Amino acid sequence: MTGPRRRKAGKHAPIGRRIAELRTGRGMSQQVFADRVGKSKSWVDKIERGVRVLDRLSVINTVAAALGVTPAILLGGTNPPAPATDTRADIEQIRAALARHAAPASPEHPPLTQLDAQAGYAWAAYRNGNHPQVLRALPDLLDQTRYARHHAPPGSQPAADLLVRVYRLTAQLMVKLGEPHLAWLAADRAMTAATGDPHRTGLAAISLAQALRALRRSRLAVTAAHTAVHQLDLTPARVFLPDEPALTGTLLLEAALAAATSGDAPTADDLTDRATQLAYSSAAGQRNDHDGYAFGPTAVDLTRALTATRLGDHQRAVTIHRQATSDDGWHRLPAEHRAAHLIDISRAHLDLGDPHAAGRALITADAIAPAELRTRPTAHAALAAVIRSGTAAADVTRLAATIGLTRR
């Protein structure tokens, strides 16, 4: 009996040892770590000693996020592998989860605090541009948060807040991955869950505006964002919401992008100017938080660059972009935000007839957040355009080959 037991423990010990080493290296006790992953101290001890098998991908993702590493590191890789470029299977899992609209009869009912922590880890992965990790976590998170909301006491604010956060994350990721109809469905669910609370509605409206723009319904996107701003303006308790100026400013920027996409330059300029006033107020400042948006002077300038691109003024877009990215605020933005902006601005370089600058922007985006570039259809299209120009640098050509793009 002793021999087989040792072999079994030995088989599963490496991942447990890695968890123990990473945990102690971060100064966490087993109890603190257990609280972060929503497990018991006994569970952590058994995992670290190899007595218990860690074989569920959703739990591996949660453990990795709590330790601040990728799942690949836990599973034995010394360097994270390049993110997969084919996300179709993961998207289908999310499609199925969204189709399960009724509260699931899941045998696992994590407490609300654990689900809130898991949602926080998923948002952190999103801000870091780790989209494959978010894709893997979302199906279970959607089911479990919907269950928690269904069984929470009537009018439970924490349960509603959590459901809005998870639906918003789903919507924003689906926009990036070229699934605007799924994004619209998730954003609409977020708006429904937010009903009755202007602050939650404002958060959900960010994702709704993004989904509508992806569906080429820019005027509706302007209306959605502007209506949410109006509701916030009418909120009697707004003085008790320290993040409200940043939320209002972000909604104004979303509306400005939508207005520019529909060719309405005066409205885009007016909305951006209003956001600028908020960005330079002491109340808003530079804000990066768990609600999935970043706001401040740099974010406003980057939006000005993108509105200029949408309005066809590519030279102005590139000029504003260069000024904004030389500021310290640029480096304080989440990796996802910076990489996404570089992908967007690459189109301005291409429209100016400068594929070399476009290629440089894409290479930089890949260095900041590889999955942002390697999983997004718009990034693939921009990279393919650079390759077709026939002047791509060697590193751009290698990147294109890595994600399966060839010159056509």
C-alpha positions as CSV (number, residue, x, y, z in Angstrom):
1,M,0.0,0.0,0.0
2,T,2.8,2.3,0.8
3,G,4.4,2.1,-2.6
4,P,1.4,2.9,-4.7
5,R,0.4,5.7,-2.4
6,R,3.9,7.3,-2.8
7,R,3.7,7.0,-6.5
8,K,0.3,8.7,-6.6
9,A,1.4,11.6,-4.4
10,G,4.6,11.9,-6.4
11,K,2.6,12.1,-9.6
12,H,0.7,15.2,-8.4
13,A,3.3,16.8,-6.1
14,P,5.0,19.1,-8.6
15,I,2.0,21.5,-9.1
16,G,1.5,21.4,-5.3
17,R,5.1,22.3,-4.7
18,R,4.9,25.2,-7.2
19,I,1.8,26.5,-5.4
20,A,3.6,26.3,-2.1
21,E,6.7,28.0,-3.4
22,L,4.8,30.8,-5.1
23,R,2.5,31.3,-2.0
24,T,5.4,31.5,0.5
25,G,7.3,33.7,-1.9
26,R,4.5,36.2,-1.8
27,G,4.3,36.1,2.0
28,M,0.9,34.4,2.2
29,S,0.0,31.9,4.8
30,Q,-2.1,28.9,3.9
31,Q,-5.1,30.5,5.5
32,V,-4.7,33.8,3.7
33,F,-4.3,31.9,0.4
34,A,-7.3,29.7,1.1
35,D,-9.4,32.8,1.7
36,R,-8.3,34.3,-1.6
37,V,-9.3,31.2,-3.6
38,G,-12.4,30.5,-1.6
39,K,-11.2,27.1,-0.2
40,S,-10.4,25.8,3.2
41,K,-6.9,25.7,4.8
42,S,-7.1,21.9,4.8
43,W,-7.8,21.9,1.0
44,V,-4.7,24.1,0.4
45,D,-2.5,21.9,2.6
46,K,-3.7,18.7,0.7
47,I,-3.0,20.3,-2.7
48,E,0.5,21.4,-1.7
49,R,1.4,18.0,-0.3
50,G,0.0,16.2,-3.4
51,V,-2.6,14.3,-1.4
52,R,-5.4,16.0,-3.4
53,V,-5.4,16.4,-7.2
54,L,-5.8,19.8,-8.8
55,D,-7.4,18.9,-12.1
56,R,-10.2,21.3,-12.7
57,L,-9.3,24.0,-15.1
58,S,-11.6,26.6,-13.5
59,V,-9.9,26.0,-10.2
60,I,-6.4,26.1,-11.7
61,N,-7.3,29.5,-13.3
62,T,-8.5,30.8,-9.9
63,V,-5.3,29.6,-8.1
64,A,-3.1,31.1,-10.8
65,A,-4.8,34.4,-10.6
66,A,-4.5,34.5,-6.8
67,L,-0.8,33.9,-7.1
68,G,-0.4,36.4,-10.0
69,V,0.9,33.9,-12.6
70,T,-0.5,32.3,-15.7
71,P,-1.9,28.7,-15.5
72,A,1.0,27.6,-17.7
73,I,3.4,28.5,-14.9
74,L,1.4,26.4,-12.4
75,L,1.3,23.5,-14.9
76,G,5.1,23.4,-15.2
77,G,6.0,25.8,-18.0
78,T,9.0,28.1,-17.3
79,N,7.8,30.6,-19.9
80,P,4.1,31.3,-20.8
81,P,3.4,29.9,-24.2
82,A,2.1,32.1,-26.9
83,P,-1.7,32.5,-26.5
84,A,-3.8,30.4,-28.8
85,T,-5.3,32.2,-31.7
86,D,-8.3,30.0,-32.3
87,T,-10.9,30.9,-29.7
88,R,-14.0,29.3,-31.4
89,A,-14.4,26.4,-29.0
90,D,-14.2,28.8,-25.9
91,I,-16.7,31.2,-27.5
92,E,-19.1,28.3,-28.0
93,Q,-18.9,27.5,-24.4
94,I,-19.8,31.1,-23.5
95,R,-22.6,31.0,-26.1
96,A,-24.0,27.9,-24.4
97,A,-23.7,29.6,-20.9
98,L,-25.6,32.6,-22.1
99,A,-28.3,30.4,-23.6
100,R,-28.8,28.9,-20.2
101,H,-30.9,31.8,-19.1
102,A,-32.6,30.1,-16.2
103,A,-30.8,29.7,-12.8
104,P,-28.7,26.5,-13.0
105,A,-29.2,23.6,-10.7
106,S,-25.5,23.3,-10.1
107,P,-24.2,21.0,-7.4
108,E,-21.6,23.7,-6.5
109,H,-22.9,26.8,-4.9
110,P,-19.9,29.0,-4.0
111,P,-20.7,31.8,-1.5
112,L,-21.1,35.3,-2.9
113,T,-17.8,36.5,-1.5
114,Q,-15.9,33.7,-3.3
115,L,-17.7,34.5,-6.6
116,D,-16.9,38.2,-6.1
117,A,-13.2,37.3,-5.7
118,Q,-13.3,35.1,-8.8
119,A,-14.9,37.9,-10.8
120,G,-12.2,40.2,-9.5
121,Y,-9.5,37.8,-10.7
122,A,-11.2,37.5,-14.1
123,W,-11.3,41.3,-14.5
124,A,-7.6,41.5,-13.5
125,A,-6.8,38.9,-16.2
126,Y,-8.8,41.0,-18.7
127,R,-7.0,44.2,-17.8
128,N,-3.7,42.3,-18.3
129,G,-4.8,41.2,-21.7
130,N,-5.0,37.5,-20.7
131,H,-8.1,36.8,-22.8
132,P,-7.7,33.0,-23.0
133,Q,-7.8,32.8,-19.2
134,V,-11.0,34.9,-19.1
135,L,-12.6,32.8,-21.8
136,R,-12.0,29.7,-19.7
137,A,-13.3,31.2,-16.5
138,L,-16.5,32.8,-17.9
139,P,-18.8,29.8,-18.5
140,D,-18.7,28.7,-14.8
141,L,-18.7,32.2,-13.6
142,L,-21.9,33.0,-15.6
143,D,-23.7,30.0,-14.3
144,Q,-22.7,30.5,-10.7
145,T,-23.4,34.2,-10.5
146,R,-26.8,33.7,-12.1
147,Y,-27.5,31.1,-9.5
148,A,-26.3,33.3,-6.7
149,R,-28.5,36.2,-7.9
150,H,-31.5,33.9,-8.2
151,H,-31.2,32.6,-4.7
152,A,-30.2,35.9,-3.0
153,P,-32.6,37.8,-0.8
154,P,-34.9,40.1,-2.8
155,G,-33.2,43.4,-3.6
156,S,-29.7,42.1,-2.7
157,Q,-27.3,44.8,-4.0
158,P,-24.1,42.7,-3.8
159,A,-25.7,39.9,-5.9
160,A,-26.9,42.4,-8.5
161,D,-23.6,44.2,-8.6
162,L,-21.8,40.9,-9.2
163,L,-24.1,39.8,-12.0
164,V,-23.6,43.1,-13.7
165,R,-19.8,42.8,-13.4
166,V,-19.8,39.3,-14.9
167,Y,-22.2,40.2,-17.8
168,R,-20.2,43.3,-18.6
169,L,-16.9,41.4,-18.7
170,T,-18.5,38.9,-21.1
171,A,-19.8,41.7,-23.3
172,Q,-16.6,43.5,-23.5
173,L,-14.6,40.4,-24.3
174,M,-17.0,39.3,-27.0
175,V,-16.7,42.7,-28.6
176,K,-12.9,42.2,-28.8
177,L,-13.3,38.7,-30.3
178,G,-15.6,39.8,-33.1
179,E,-18.8,38.4,-31.6
180,P,-21.0,41.6,-31.4
181,H,-24.3,39.7,-31.2
182,L,-23.1,37.8,-28.1
183,A,-21.8,41.1,-26.7
184,W,-25.2,42.7,-27.2
185,L,-26.9,39.8,-25.5
186,A,-24.6,40.0,-22.5
187,A,-24.7,43.8,-22.3
188,D,-28.5,43.7,-22.4
189,R,-28.5,41.1,-19.6
190,A,-26.2,43.5,-17.6
191,M,-28.7,46.4,-18.2
192,T,-31.6,44.2,-17.0
193,A,-29.6,43.2,-13.8
194,A,-28.7,46.9,-13.2
195,T,-32.4,48.1,-13.3
196,G,-33.2,50.6,-10.6
197,D,-29.6,51.7,-9.8
198,P,-28.2,54.5,-11.9
199,H,-24.6,53.7,-11.0
200,R,-25.0,50.0,-12.0
201,T,-26.8,51.2,-15.1
202,G,-24.0,53.5,-16.0
203,L,-21.5,50.7,-15.7
204,A,-23.7,48.4,-17.9
205,A,-24.2,51.2,-20.4
206,I,-20.4,51.3,-21.1
207,S,-20.6,47.7,-22.3
208,L,-23.9,48.3,-24.1
209,A,-22.4,51.3,-26.0
210,Q,-19.4,49.2,-27.1
211,A,-21.7,46.3,-28.3
212,L,-23.8,48.7,-30.2
213,R,-20.8,50.3,-31.9
214,A,-19.6,46.8,-32.8
215,L,-23.0,46.1,-34.4
216,R,-22.6,49.4,-36.4
217,R,-25.5,51.0,-34.5
218,S,-23.5,54.1,-33.5
219,R,-26.4,56.4,-33.1
220,L,-28.0,54.0,-30.6
221,A,-24.7,53.8,-28.8
222,V,-24.7,57.6,-28.4
223,T,-28.2,57.4,-27.0
224,A,-27.4,54.6,-24.6
225,A,-24.3,56.3,-23.1
226,H,-25.9,59.7,-23.0
227,T,-29.0,58.4,-21.3
228,A,-26.9,56.8,-18.6
229,V,-25.1,60.1,-18.0
230,H,-28.4,61.9,-17.6
231,Q,-29.6,59.3,-15.1
232,L,-26.4,59.8,-13.1
233,D,-26.9,63.6,-13.2
234,L,-30.3,63.1,-11.6
235,T,-29.1,60.8,-8.8
236,P,-29.7,62.5,-5.4
237,A,-26.9,60.5,-3.7
238,R,-24.3,61.2,-6.4
239,V,-22.0,63.0,-3.9
240,F,-21.5,59.6,-2.1
241,L,-20.1,58.0,-5.3
242,P,-16.4,58.9,-5.5
243,D,-16.0,57.1,-8.8
244,E,-18.9,58.8,-10.5
245,P,-16.9,61.6,-12.3
246,A,-14.8,58.9,-13.9
247,L,-17.8,56.8,-14.8
248,T,-19.5,59.8,-16.3
249,G,-16.4,60.7,-18.2
250,T,-16.0,57.2,-19.6
251,L,-19.6,57.2,-20.8
252,L,-19.0,60.5,-22.5
253,L,-15.9,59.1,-24.3
254,E,-17.9,56.0,-25.4
255,A,-20.6,58.4,-26.8
256,A,-17.9,60.5,-28.5
257,L,-16.5,57.4,-30.3
258,A,-19.9,56.4,-31.4
259,A,-20.7,59.9,-32.7
260,A,-17.4,60.0,-34.6
261,T,-18.1,56.6,-36.1
262,S,-21.4,57.9,-37.5
263,G,-19.6,61.0,-38.9
264,D,-21.0,63.5,-36.4
265,A,-17.9,65.6,-35.7
266,P,-19.5,68.4,-33.7
267,T,-21.2,66.0,-31.2
268,A,-17.9,64.0,-30.9
269,D,-16.0,67.1,-30.1
270,D,-18.5,68.4,-27.6
271,L,-18.7,65.1,-25.7
272,T,-14.9,64.8,-25.6
273,D,-14.6,68.4,-24.3
274,R,-17.0,67.6,-21.5
275,A,-14.9,64.5,-20.7
276,T,-11.8,66.6,-20.7
277,Q,-13.2,68.9,-18.0
278,L,-13.9,65.9,-15.8
279,A,-10.5,64.3,-16.5
280,Y,-8.7,67.4,-15.2
281,S,-10.9,67.8,-12.2
282,S,-9.5,66.6,-8.8
283,A,-12.5,64.4,-8.4
284,A,-11.8,62.2,-11.4
285,G,-8.1,62.2,-11.9
286,Q,-6.5,59.0,-13.3
287,R,-8.6,56.0,-12.4
288,N,-7.9,52.4,-13.2
289,D,-10.2,50.0,-11.2
290,H,-12.0,46.7,-11.0
291,D,-15.0,48.0,-12.9
292,G,-13.2,47.6,-16.2
293,Y,-12.6,51.1,-17.3
294,A,-9.7,53.6,-17.1
295,F,-10.3,57.3,-17.1
296,G,-8.1,60.4,-16.9
297,P,-6.3,62.9,-19.2
298,T,-4.4,60.2,-21.1
299,A,-7.6,58.2,-21.7
300,V,-9.3,61.3,-23.1
301,D,-6.3,62.1,-25.4
302,L,-6.3,58.5,-26.7
303,T,-10.0,58.8,-27.4
304,R,-9.4,62.1,-29.3
305,A,-6.9,60.2,-31.5
306,L,-9.4,57.4,-32.2
307,T,-12.3,59.9,-32.9
308,A,-10.0,61.7,-35.4
309,T,-9.3,58.3,-37.1
310,R,-13.0,57.6,-37.4
311,L,-13.6,61.0,-38.8
312,G,-10.9,60.5,-41.4
313,D,-8.3,62.9,-40.0
314,H,-5.5,60.3,-39.7
315,Q,-2.6,62.7,-39.5
316,R,-4.2,64.4,-36.5
317,A,-4.9,61.0,-35.0
318,V,-1.2,60.0,-35.2
319,T,0.0,63.3,-33.8
320,I,-2.3,63.1,-30.8
321,H,-1.3,59.4,-30.3
322,R,2.4,60.2,-30.2
323,Q,1.9,63.0,-27.7
324,A,-0.4,60.9,-25.4
325,T,1.9,57.8,-25.5
326,S,4.9,59.8,-24.4
327,D,3.2,60.8,-21.2
328,D,3.6,58.9,-17.9
329,G,-0.2,58.3,-17.8
330,W,0.2,56.0,-20.8
331,H,2.3,53.5,-18.8
332,R,-0.3,53.6,-15.9
333,L,-3.1,52.4,-18.2
334,P,-4.0,48.7,-18.1
335,A,-2.1,46.5,-20.6
336,E,-5.3,45.7,-22.4
337,H,-6.1,49.3,-22.9
338,R,-2.7,50.2,-24.3
339,A,-2.5,47.2,-26.6
340,A,-6.0,47.8,-27.9
341,H,-5.2,51.4,-28.7
342,L,-2.1,50.5,-30.6
343,I,-4.1,48.0,-32.7
344,D,-6.6,50.7,-33.4
345,I,-4.0,53.4,-34.3
346,S,-2.3,51.0,-36.7
347,R,-5.2,51.6,-39.0
348,A,-4.4,55.3,-39.1
349,H,-0.8,54.5,-40.0
350,L,-2.0,52.2,-42.8
351,D,-4.5,54.8,-44.1
352,L,-1.5,57.3,-44.2
353,G,0.4,54.9,-46.4
354,D,2.9,54.0,-43.6
355,P,2.8,50.2,-43.1
356,H,6.2,50.3,-41.3
357,A,4.7,52.4,-38.5
358,A,1.6,50.2,-38.4
359,G,3.8,47.2,-38.0
360,R,5.8,48.8,-35.2
361,A,2.5,49.6,-33.4
362,L,1.4,46.0,-33.7
363,I,4.7,44.6,-32.6
364,T,4.6,46.9,-29.5
365,A,1.0,45.8,-28.8
366,D,2.1,42.1,-28.9
367,A,4.9,42.9,-26.4
368,I,2.4,44.6,-24.0
369,A,-0.5,42.0,-24.2
370,P,0.1,39.2,-26.7
371,A,-3.4,37.8,-26.5
372,E,-4.9,41.2,-27.3
373,L,-3.2,41.0,-30.7
374,R,-3.3,37.3,-31.3
375,T,-6.9,36.6,-30.6
376,R,-8.6,39.7,-32.1
377,P,-9.9,39.6,-35.7
378,T,-9.3,43.4,-36.1
379,A,-5.7,42.9,-35.1
380,H,-5.3,40.0,-37.6
381,A,-6.8,42.2,-40.3
382,A,-4.3,45.0,-39.6
383,L,-1.4,42.7,-39.5
384,A,-2.5,41.1,-42.8
385,A,-2.6,44.5,-44.4
386,V,0.9,45.2,-43.3
387,I,2.1,41.9,-44.7
388,R,0.4,42.6,-48.0
389,S,2.2,45.9,-48.3
390,G,5.4,43.9,-49.1
391,T,7.5,46.0,-46.8
392,A,7.0,44.2,-43.5
393,A,10.0,43.9,-41.2
394,A,11.3,40.5,-40.2
395,D,9.7,40.5,-36.8
396,V,6.3,41.5,-38.2
397,T,6.6,38.6,-40.7
398,R,7.5,36.2,-37.9
399,L,4.5,37.4,-35.8
400,A,2.2,36.9,-38.8
401,A,3.5,33.4,-39.3
402,T,3.1,32.6,-35.6
403,I,-0.6,33.3,-35.7
404,G,-1.2,31.7,-39.1
405,L,-1.3,34.7,-41.4
406,T,0.3,34.6,-44.8
407,R,0.7,37.1,-47.6
408,R,-2.3,36.9,-49.9
